[in-house]
């Protein structure tokens, strides 16, 4: 099987796609620093005996959830193995007190209205091993099937692990030398020592250890011997990846490539189209049938329909063929959309038990390719399959979209951030197609905030990257997904759209800017953004602002001290 990793790096977003036999099976995005895997010094905010859990402040927007089973309590006496006593039979109030400080690792990211889930049982993944401080576990990846190799790795793991540490041998360790695996352990032990030293100086709540970048984690977790090539479109990130691979797996160096094509890398490999499709509710099957995928806070349902497929023999064969195609595509969609939690599959009813087992077998076979753990129940008499898939962070749908503001969240639309990134990608393409020195962009106010950024830092850096002039204007009440990009003559547009000069006074209504902290705020004048240094106390009111700096897409200004809100 051909397996490729395609990496697209942009100023505000990094995207990684994994292709198997030319088909996109996984997509990962990194926009902000992700919290899963990060280690924090936390402070206990509340202890809930009725839930046998606590909420802890780790320094992010919402408090994190800490279940009693995820706590290693502090004790004076240690067991002979160097492992702290586990909280068997003890309630959360016996272990934690409000205000207590402890070190935790995020194991599940925030989702919807729920905060992150954390654990005091830290694990540090490396290339070949996972190191677990204050544990006595020893395991070998189930994907290593050869018994003699499993025995070798288990014996080596038991031999090299330090007292008071647990170790899991990862799949990539198969066939690797003792020296390679010992080197990985040394690296992880040095990392743990640095984490403990830093934790002494970090005040709670605070970040102690930032998890690695998406590209680093991709090299560590996915760039194995089964990968035929990894292609990156950024010179700087390509050089970093070269250094990582030469350190971790020098023999794989030849499989790392720099993208050289004229077309954008995700367009050339068909990933852009796959991303556009993955946020749609309906997924067509090769046979002509289709899936409908609906996600709620509690679970995800996937319904199978015959659609355009009418078969050639009889109804029973048509149903089985559709269900078999659906089983393979469902496994792919779960990976592609990174759907986790409880999942209910509504297959088309089948009377024959052998047909049901055949469909279930295809689903199980395809799910073995998935790195996330899943559990499947049998097919019920109603044709339903209940299953779970491990969830760690937000699904792609949650990252890329937001609840529709016009239907009280019954549907989802692309988020303003997603639309702004799409506009930037389209501008890169248009720069190559049009020999113009300037472009006019019209979008919703929410999208324009993202395009311009705090004090214009985003639009300024993007203009330098494109070497073009950008005129960005907001269109009031425009749908968040709608926008226009037009190549323009900079001399003509300067006369028609840049009406203001430094020192001018303008009437405007003050609004909140998502990128500005009080006392700063913003205002719109005919779609032109003005950032007001002292506008916070005038939110919602009309003021006369004086402009201190005027640019193509935004201006800076302030409200005179004598001005009153109207």
C-alpha positions in Angstrom: 0.0 0.0 0.0 1.3 3.4 -1.0 1.3 5.9 2.0 2.2 9.6 1.6 2.3 12.5 4.0 1.6 15.9 2.5 2.3 19.1 4.6 1.1 22.6 3.8 2.6 25.4 6.0 1.1 28.9 6.0 1.6 31.8 8.4 -1.6 31.2 10.4 -2.2 27.5 9.8 -0.3 24.2 9.3 -2.1 21.3 7.6 -1.0 17.7 7.4 -2.8 15.1 5.2 -2.1 11.4 5.1 -2.9 9.6 1.8 -3.2 5.8 1.3 -3.2 4.6 -2.3 -3.9 8.2 -3.3 -7.0 8.6 -1.1 -7.0 11.1 1.8 -7.6 9.2 5.1 -6.4 11.7 7.7 -6.2 15.5 7.9 -4.8 17.4 10.9 -4.8 21.2 11.5 -2.8 23.4 13.8 -4.0 27.0 14.1 -3.4 27.9 17.7 -1.2 26.1 20.1 -3.1 22.9 21.0 -3.3 21.9 24.6 -3.5 18.1 24.4 -0.3 16.6 25.6 0.8 19.8 27.4 1.8 19.7 31.0 0.6 22.4 33.4 1.1 23.3 37.1 -2.5 23.4 38.2 -4.4 24.7 41.2 -7.4 22.9 42.5 -10.4 25.2 42.1 -13.2 23.0 43.5 -13.6 19.4 44.8 -16.9 17.6 43.9 -17.4 14.6 46.1 -20.6 13.7 44.4 -18.8 13.3 41.1 -15.6 11.9 42.7 -13.7 14.6 40.7 -12.2 18.0 40.8 -12.0 21.1 38.6 -8.5 22.5 38.4 -7.3 25.8 37.0 -4.5 25.3 34.4 -4.5 28.9 33.2 -6.7 28.6 30.1 -10.3 29.8 29.6 -12.2 27.0 31.3 -11.2 24.9 34.3 -10.1 21.3 33.5 -11.8 18.2 34.8 -9.7 15.8 36.9 -11.3 12.4 37.8 -10.2 10.6 41.0 -8.9 7.6 38.9 -6.5 10.0 37.1 -4.8 11.2 40.3 -1.6 9.8 41.9 -1.9 11.1 45.5 1.0 12.5 47.3 2.3 10.2 50.0 5.2 10.1 52.4 5.9 6.4 52.0 6.7 4.9 48.7 6.3 1.3 47.6 9.4 -0.7 46.9 9.0 -0.3 43.2 9.2 3.4 43.6 5.5 3.8 42.5 3.2 6.0 44.6 0.1 4.4 46.1 -2.9 4.4 43.9 -6.2 5.9 45.2 -8.1 2.6 45.6 -11.1 3.0 47.8 -10.3 6.7 48.5 -12.6 9.6 47.5 -11.5 12.7 45.8 -11.9 14.7 49.0 -9.3 12.4 50.7 -6.8 13.2 48.0 -7.2 16.8 46.9 -8.0 20.1 48.7 -9.1 23.4 47.2 -6.0 25.6 46.6 -3.6 22.6 46.3 -1.1 22.7 43.5 -0.2 19.7 41.4 1.3 18.9 37.9 -1.2 17.6 35.3 -1.2 16.7 31.7 -4.1 17.3 29.3 -5.4 14.0 27.9 -8.5 15.4 26.2 -8.9 18.8 24.7 -11.8 21.2 25.4 -14.9 20.4 23.4 -18.0 22.5 23.1 -19.0 23.7 26.6 -16.7 21.2 28.3 -13.3 22.0 29.5 -10.2 19.8 29.0 -9.7 16.5 30.9 -6.4 16.2 32.7 -4.5 13.5 34.6 -1.6 13.5 37.0 -0.3 10.4 35.3 2.1 12.0 32.8 3.2 10.1 29.7 5.9 11.3 27.3 5.9 9.8 23.8 9.1 9.4 21.9 10.0 7.8 18.6 10.1 4.2 19.9 8.9 4.4 23.5 6.3 6.1 25.7 7.8 7.0 29.1 5.4 7.0 32.1 6.9 8.6 35.2 5.6 7.2 38.5 4.2 4.1 36.9 5.1 0.4 36.8 3.5 -0.5 33.5 5.4 -2.4 30.8 3.7 -3.0 27.4 4.4 -3.6 23.8 2.3 -2.3 20.9 -0.4 -4.8 19.8 0.5 -4.0 16.2 3.8 -5.8 16.6 2.5 -9.3 15.9 5.6 -11.5 15.6 5.9 -13.3 19.0 9.7 -13.5 19.0 10.0 -9.7 18.3 7.4 -9.0 21.1 9.5 -11.1 23.5 12.7 -9.3 22.6 11.2 -5.8 23.0 9.4 -6.7 26.2 12.7 -8.1 27.7 14.6 -5.0 26.5 12.0 -2.7 28.0 12.1 -4.4 31.3 15.9 -4.2 31.3 16.3 -0.5 30.5 13.4 1.1 32.3 14.4 3.1 35.4 13.0 2.3 38.8 9.6 3.9 39.3 9.0 4.4 35.5 6.7 2.6 33.2 7.4 2.1 29.5 5.3 1.2 26.4 7.2 0.1 23.3 5.7 1.7 20.2 5.1 0.0 16.8 8.0 1.9 15.2 10.4 0.0 17.6 9.9 -3.2 15.6 13.2 -4.3 14.1 15.1 -1.4 15.7 18.4 -2.0 17.5 18.9 -1.9 21.3 21.0 1.2 20.8 18.3 3.1 19.0 15.7 2.3 21.7 18.1 3.1 24.6 18.9 6.4 22.9 15.2 7.2 22.8 14.8 6.4 26.5 17.8 8.7 27.3 16.1 11.6 25.4 12.8 11.1 27.2 14.5 10.9 30.6 16.3 14.2 29.9 13.0 15.8 28.9 11.4 14.6 32.2 14.2 16.0 34.3 13.8 19.4 32.5 10.1 19.3 33.1 10.5 18.7 36.9 13.1 21.5 37.2 10.9 24.0 35.4 7.9 23.0 37.5 9.7 24.3 40.6 9.8 27.8 39.2 6.5 28.1 37.4 3.7 29.6 39.5 0.3 27.9 39.4 -1.6 28.0 37.2 1.0 27.9 34.4 2.4 26.0 31.5 5.3 23.8 32.3 5.8 21.9 29.1 4.4 22.8 25.6 3.6 19.8 23.5 5.5 19.6 20.2 4.4 21.2 16.9 2.2 19.3 14.5 5.1 18.6 12.0 7.3 17.3 14.8 4.5 15.0 16.0 3.8 13.8 12.4 7.5 12.9 12.0 7.6 11.2 15.4 4.2 9.3 15.1 3.5 8.8 11.4 6.7 9.0 9.4 7.5 5.3 9.7 8.9 2.6 7.4 5.5 2.2 5.7 5.6 5.8 4.3 6.8 6.1 0.7 7.3 9.9 0.9 6.7 13.0 2.9 6.4 16.3 1.0 6.6 19.8 2.6 5.9 23.1 0.8 7.9 25.3 3.3 11.7 25.7 3.0 12.1 26.5 6.7 9.9 23.7 8.0 11.5 21.3 5.4 14.9 22.0 6.9 13.6 21.5 10.4 12.1 18.2 9.3 15.5 17.1 7.8 17.2 17.7 11.1 14.6 15.8 13.0 14.7 12.8 10.6 18.5 12.7 10.6 18.3 12.6 14.4 15.5 10.1 14.7 15.7 7.9 11.6 18.5 8.7 9.1 17.7 5.9 6.8 14.3 7.6 6.0 16.0 10.8 4.9 15.6 10.1 1.1 11.8 9.9 1.6 11.5 13.5 2.7 10.9 15.9 -0.2 10.5 19.6 -0.8 7.4 20.5 -2.9 8.4 21.9 -6.3 5.2 22.0 -8.3 3.6 25.1 -9.6 0.2 24.3 -8.1 -0.4 24.6 -4.4 0.5 21.3 -2.7 -3.0 20.5 -1.4 -4.5 21.2 -4.8 -1.9 19.0 -6.6 -2.5 16.0 -4.3 -6.3 16.5 -4.2 -6.4 17.3 -0.5 -8.2 20.7 -0.9 -11.2 19.0 -2.5 -11.2 16.3 0.2 -11.2 19.0 3.0 -14.1 20.8 1.3 -16.1 17.5 1.2 -15.4 16.4 4.8 -17.5 19.2 6.3 -20.5 18.2 4.2 -23.2 16.1 5.8 -23.6 13.7 2.8 -20.9 11.4 1.5 -21.4 9.6 -1.8 -20.2 5.9 -2.1 -18.6 4.5 -5.2 -21.6 2.2 -5.7 -24.0 5.1 -5.9 -25.2 4.9 -2.3 -24.5 7.5 0.3 -23.9 8.2 3.9 -25.4 11.0 6.0 -23.3 12.0 9.0 -24.8 13.9 11.9 -22.9 14.9 15.1 -24.5 16.0 18.4 -22.9 16.7 21.7 -23.8 13.2 22.9 -23.0 11.0 19.8 -22.5 10.8 16.1 -24.9 8.9 13.8 -24.1 7.7 10.4 -27.0 6.5 8.2 -26.5 4.3 5.1 -28.8 4.7 2.0 -28.8 2.9 -1.4 -29.2 6.3 -3.2 -28.6 5.9 -7.0 -27.5 2.3 -6.7 -30.3 -0.1 -7.9 -28.1 -3.3 -8.2 -28.2 -5.9 -10.9 -29.5 -9.1 -9.4 -31.8 -8.8 -6.4 -32.6 -6.5 -3.5 -30.6 -8.6 -1.0 -27.4 -8.3 -3.1 -28.0 -4.6 -3.6 -28.3 -4.1 0.2 -25.1 -6.2 1.0 -23.1 -4.4 -1.7 -24.1 -1.0 -0.4 -23.4 -2.0 3.2 -19.9 -3.3 2.3 -19.0 -0.1 0.5 -20.4 1.9 3.4 -18.4 -0.1 6.0 -15.1 0.8 4.3 -16.1 4.4 3.8 -17.3 4.8 7.3 -13.9 3.7 8.7 -12.2 6.2 6.3 -14.6 9.0 7.4 -14.0 8.4 11.1 -10.3 8.8 10.5 -10.6 11.7 8.1 -13.0 13.8 10.3 -11.4 12.5 13.5 -14.8 11.6 14.9 -14.6 10.3 18.5 -16.9 9.3 21.3 -20.1 7.2 20.9 -21.0 6.4 17.2 -24.1 4.7 16.0 -24.1 3.2 12.4 -27.5 2.7 10.8 -26.8 0.0 8.2 -29.5 -1.1 5.8 -31.3 -4.1 7.3 -29.9 -7.5 6.3 -31.8 -10.8 7.0 -28.8 -13.1 6.5 -26.5 -13.5 9.5 -23.6 -14.3 7.2 -24.1 -11.1 5.4 -24.1 -9.1 8.7 -20.9 -10.8 9.8 -19.3 -10.0 6.4 -20.1 -6.3 6.7 -18.9 -6.3 10.3 -15.6 -8.0 9.2 -14.9 -5.3 6.6 -15.5 -2.6 9.2 -13.2 -4.2 11.7 -10.5 -4.8 9.0 -10.6 -1.1 7.9 -10.5 0.2 11.4 -7.2 -1.7 12.1 -5.5 0.9 9.9 -6.7 3.6 12.4 -4.2 4.7 15.1 -7.1 5.7 17.4 -8.6 2.8 19.4 -12.2 1.7 18.7 -14.6 -0.8 20.1 -17.5 -2.3 18.0 -20.6 -4.2 19.1 -22.5 -6.7 17.0 -25.2 -5.6 14.4 -28.6 -5.4 16.2 -31.8 -6.8 14.7 -32.5 -3.2 13.6 -29.3 -3.1 11.6 -27.6 -0.7 14.1 -23.9 -1.0 15.1 -22.9 0.8 18.3 -19.2 1.6 18.5 -16.8 4.0 20.3 -13.6 5.7 19.0 -11.1 7.3 21.3 -11.4 11.1 21.3 -8.5 13.3 22.4 -9.3 16.8 21.0 -11.7 18.6 18.8 -13.0 16.9 15.6 -12.2 18.7 12.3 -15.8 19.8 12.0 -15.5 21.7 15.3 -12.2 23.3 14.4 -13.3 24.5 10.9 -17.0 25.4 11.5 -19.2 27.0 14.1 -22.9 26.8 14.9 -25.1 28.7 12.4 -26.2 32.0 14.0 -29.4 32.1 11.9 -30.9 28.7 13.0 -29.9 28.6 16.7 -27.1 26.1 16.1 -29.2 23.4 14.3 -26.7 23.5 11.5 -23.0 24.6 11.1 -21.3 27.1 8.8 -17.6 27.7 8.1 -16.1 29.7 10.9 -14.8 33.2 10.3 -11.3 32.0 10.8 -11.7 29.2 8.3 -13.1 31.6 5.7 -10.3 34.1 6.3 -7.7 31.3 5.6 -9.6 30.3 2.5 -9.4 33.9 1.3 -5.6 34.0 1.9 -5.1 30.8 -0.1 -7.3 32.1 -3.0 -5.3 35.4 -3.0 -2.0 33.4 -3.4 -3.5 31.7 -6.5 -4.9 35.0 -7.9 -1.5 36.7 -7.5 -0.1 34.2 -10.0 -3.0 34.5 -12.4 -3.4 38.3 -12.5 -0.7 40.8 -13.3 -2.1 43.4 -10.9 -0.4 45.3 -8.0 -3.5 45.4 -5.8 -6.5 43.4 -4.8 -9.8 44.4 -3.2 -11.4 42.0 -0.7 -14.9 42.3 0.6 -16.1 40.0 3.4 -18.2 39.9 6.5 -16.9 42.0 9.5 -16.1 38.8 11.4 -13.9 37.6 8.6 -12.2 41.0 8.1 -11.1 41.1 11.8 -9.1 37.9 11.1 -7.7 39.2 7.8 -6.5 42.4 9.4 -5.4 41.1 12.8 -4.4 43.0 15.9 -3.2 46.5 14.8 -3.0 45.3 11.2 -0.2 42.7 11.9 -1.9 40.0 9.7 -2.6 42.2 6.6 0.7 43.9 6.8 2.7 40.6 6.9 0.5 39.2 4.2 1.1 42.2 1.9 4.8 41.7 2.4 4.5 38.0 1.5 2.5 38.6 -1.6 4.3 41.9 -2.6 0.9 43.3 -3.4 -1.3 46.0 -2.0 -4.5 44.8 -0.3 -7.7 46.8 0.3 -9.9 44.9 2.7 -13.4 46.1 3.5 -16.2 44.7 5.6 -19.8 44.4 4.2 -22.3 44.8 7.0 -24.8 41.9 7.4 -23.0 39.7 4.8 -23.1 36.0 5.4 -19.8 34.8 7.0 -19.1 32.4 4.1 -19.6 35.0 1.3 -16.7 37.1 0.0 -15.4 38.7 -3.1 -11.8 39.1 -4.4 -11.1 41.5 -7.2 -7.8 42.6 -8.9 -7.8 46.4 -9.1 -5.6 49.3 -10.3 -4.0 50.7 -7.1 -4.0 54.3 -8.4 -7.7 54.2 -9.1 -8.7 52.5 -5.9 -6.6 54.8 -3.8 -8.6 57.7 -5.0 -12.0 56.0 -4.5 -11.4 54.0 -1.2 -8.8 55.9 0.8 -10.8 58.9 1.8 -9.1 59.7 5.1 -5.8 61.3 6.1 -3.8 61.4 9.3 -5.4 63.9 11.7 -8.9 63.6 10.3 -11.9 63.3 12.6 -14.6 60.7 11.8 -18.0 59.8 13.2 -18.2 56.1 14.1 -20.0 53.5 16.2 -17.7 51.7 18.6 -17.7 47.8 18.6 -15.7 45.1 20.3 -12.7 43.7 18.4 -12.0 40.0 19.2 -8.2 40.6 19.0 -8.1 43.7 21.2 -8.2 43.8 25.0 -9.9 46.6 26.9 -9.5 49.6 26.9 -9.0 49.1 23.1 -11.9 48.7 20.8 -12.8 49.2 17.1 -15.2 51.0 14.8 -16.4 50.6 11.2 -16.8 53.5 8.8 -18.3 52.3 5.4 -16.6 49.0 5.9 -13.2 50.5 6.8 -11.8 49.3 10.1 -10.6 51.9 12.7 -8.8 50.7 15.8 -9.3 53.0 18.8 -6.7 52.8 21.6 -9.2 54.1 24.2 -12.5 53.0 22.7 -13.5 50.4 25.2 -15.5 52.7 27.5 -17.6 53.8 24.5 -18.7 50.4 23.3 -22.0 50.5 21.5 -22.0 54.3 21.3 -21.3 57.0 18.6 -18.2 59.0 19.0 -15.9 61.3 17.0 -12.5 59.7 16.7 -9.3 61.3 15.6 -7.1 59.3 13.2 -3.4 58.9 14.1 -2.4 56.6 11.3 -4.1 55.7 8.0 -3.5 52.6 5.9 -5.1 50.8 3.0 -7.2 48.4 5.1 -7.3 50.0 8.5 -6.6 53.1 10.6 -5.4 53.7 14.1 -7.0 56.4 16.2 -8.3 57.5 19.6 -11.3 59.3 21.1 -10.5 62.8 22.5 -10.7 63.0 26.3 -13.5 65.5 26.2 -15.6 63.4 23.9 -18.9 62.0 25.3 -20.7 58.8 24.3 -23.8 59.5 22.2 
